[in-house]
Amino acid sequence: MTPTSPPGGGLAWPPCGSPLGGAVSRAIKQGGAWQGKGRSRRRGRPSPGPQTARPFRQVTATKMGARAPLWASLLLLLALPGQPPGAAAQGQVCSVDRTFVSVEENSSVAEPLVNISIPDGQHVTLGPSSSPSAFRILVDQLFLNVTPDYEDSTMLEAHLECRRGSSVVTQLVVLVSVLDVNDNAPEFPFETKEQNVSEDTRVGSIVIPEDQLKASDKDSEDVLFYTLQEVTPNARSFFSLVSANRPALRLDQALDFYKWQDMTLQLLVRDTQEETEVPSHRATATLVLHVLPADLRPPWFLPCSYSDGYVCIQAQYHGAVPKGHTLPSPLILHPGPIYAVDGDQGIDARIIYSIVGGNTDNTFAVDKDSGNLTMAKSIPSPTTFILLIRADQADLARYSVTQATVEARSATGNPPRFPQSLYRGIVPPGSEAGVTVRDAASPTQPLRIQAQDPDFLGLNSAVTYRITNCSEFRMDGETMLTTLALEHEGVFYAEVEATNTATNDTATAVAEIWVSEQKPPTIGTPGVGSTGEDEPGRPEELRFSTVDMAVLGGVLSALLLLALTVLAVLLYKHYGHRLSCCSGKAAEPQPHVFDNQAFRGDHGATETSVPSPEPGPTPAEMPPAALDPEPLSPAPPNPEPLAPEPPVATGAGDSPSAVRSILTKERRPGGGYKAVWFGGDIGAAADVVVLSAPEAGRDGEGDSEGSSEEDGGRDGGPRDASGSSTRI
């Protein structure tokens, strides 16, 4: 058998169907060396694998005594010039230019991954062990068919099978490594995490461990950085993270249930150390911390004389009872009934009361649940009891003790009296039954209606209270409670009756209860309450409030101002001219001197003495019409004060008909007529009328004339012989 010549020249192996070619091919497939007719085999060297693309082995002859035809064939193969047996077989198998490729995740690779060399008569397919749907073969090139994702698969495998017909000639493996890229944000295992923290947690303790707060990142090579931000103001001062890479939550400051009951923080995580780095991803989660109260304080007896929320100076109670009587109702104590609460308001444990000392002969008893102090027997003589009252928490973890002083006194039978006849309370709308009415003046305190007994300087526990006319409220000792739900706003008036059970004397007072959200208007202080013989207070007496009185006062003030304005206008209208004449500066008056300004420039006039008139009626008794029967024109205002006019001398017989006016504008020649003319009407013929000389017997009038003389002397006027003169 001789080798065939290929079309391109040179020598080639016989076809596989020939006796020699088939034997060689079978030997190669079985991985051993063919040794002639006996087909004895021996294991050759291990194949270097699919990456070497050397599937064939060299065929040798080991026995010199083989048949002549076989040796002839081998010699023919060895005699091929420049063609070793393996080189001819190399072109008969598939090969690739590379078997390992690296690509980044999320990248679309359009170019071929590898090139495949395929011999004639063979074809290449993807084997079943290849990554599903990850590759495709076009002709003699291998392409990536998907977008790789590192989180789904870090390595893709392509198993290539070279086939001739249905027989697999060669198998090749191409590996594609997917490189990780920072394309995923970190994730917390929760969105909101709530954690309870006790108020007494030690500072520096880990509140939430790291494994409960740690975030995860699909990008395995990323390092996560954590940051804590506050949502509740000042929450960062209480909590912090252990480190930037360890998200354990640590307590840095002591908690206070009364100030911070809930705090909210925001936990942030980032997959880069700096926010400016690209790419960078982050995630957030919310932490809600609930501060739980701790049992730190004992019970407190109320009301506290001082309390800041952490410490309470407890109340001590005082009361009085009449001797010789056993009171059926609980004792009335000051400043209130025995009542204690848990000092830790958040826990609010139930309180149990007991008497631990001072209860001589078991005279008193205390209700273990309510704390009401009652009498078990009467007290025969005046005695003072100092009782020690203990309040325990229901779990008996903490307790406290206070003192209640009760005095037994003698009662003389005086009726009780209320210090005021009206009490005002307030209750919000929508209150259910059993709600305490609050004091309108101090809405944080309950309304206390208390009657006083003159025999007791303090409180008299023998006095009981009840409401006589209002079913919406009832008395509980000195306090008032609602008996049913009050849905709507309104005002109720209740009559409270106080009864001294020892003497059966009574007293009444009125309680005004406002069902309102707002504080009612204030009114004046009411008077002292009535006794049993007095009439109870009436609601009609409280018709007007302070606001109503203020409005009424404003209206009255406006009316008063209007009345004063009208009065001033009327006064000015009727008396304005008189006020204007007096507005100038008045000269110093000269007694009994009468100046006529019209005659001041007339030097030819002479002066004569004027007789003094007889005493006549006073101006108050004389009618105005008798002085001026004729109408006069108004005279111009004179800055100097007006001097009174001299009286007119009467005629003979002193009859009223003889009285004549001396003021006229006409000059009459008749005898016995005296007149005064004004300067503008006299003219050049004016002269001075001489009156009769005054009588010397009138001393008082002489003195007046003397003063007039002195004034005339100072003015430089003429004088008559008698030393008295009058200018007209």
Secondary structure, 3 states (H helix, E strand, C coil): CCCECCCCCCCECCCCCCHHHHHHHHHHHCCECCCCCCCCCCECCCCCCCCCCCCCCCCCCCCCCCCHHHHHHHHHHHCCCCCCHHHHHHCCCCEECCCEEEEECCCCCCCCCEEEECCCCCEEEECCCCCCCCEEEECCEEEECCCCCCCCCCEEEEEEEEEECCEEEEEEEEEEEEECCCCCCCECCCCEEEEEEECCCCCCCEEECHHHHCCECCCCCCCCEEEEEECCCCHHHCEEECCCCCCCEEECCCCCCCCCCEEEEEEEEECCCCCCCCCCCEEEEEEEEEEECCCCCCEEECCCCEECCCCEECCCEEEEEECCCCCCCCCCCECCCCCEEECCCCCCCCEEEEEEECCHHHCEEECCCCCCEEECCCCCCCCEEEEEEEEEECCCCCEEEEEEEEEEECCCCCCCECCCCEEEEEECCCECCCCECEECCCCCCECECCCECCCCCCCCCCEEEEECCCCCEEEECCEEEECCCECCCEEEEEEEEEEECCCCCEEEEEEEEEECCCCCCCCCCCCCCEECCCCCCCHHHHCCCHHHHHHHHHHHHHHHHHHHHHHHHHHHHHHHHHHHHCCCCCCCCCCCCCCCHHHCCCCCCCCCCCCCCCCCCCCCCCCHHHHCCCCCCCCCCCCCCCCCCCCCCCCHHHCHHHCCCCECCCCCCCCCCCCECCHHHHHHHCCCCCCCCCCCCCHHHHHHHHHHHHHHHHHCCCCCCCCCCCCC
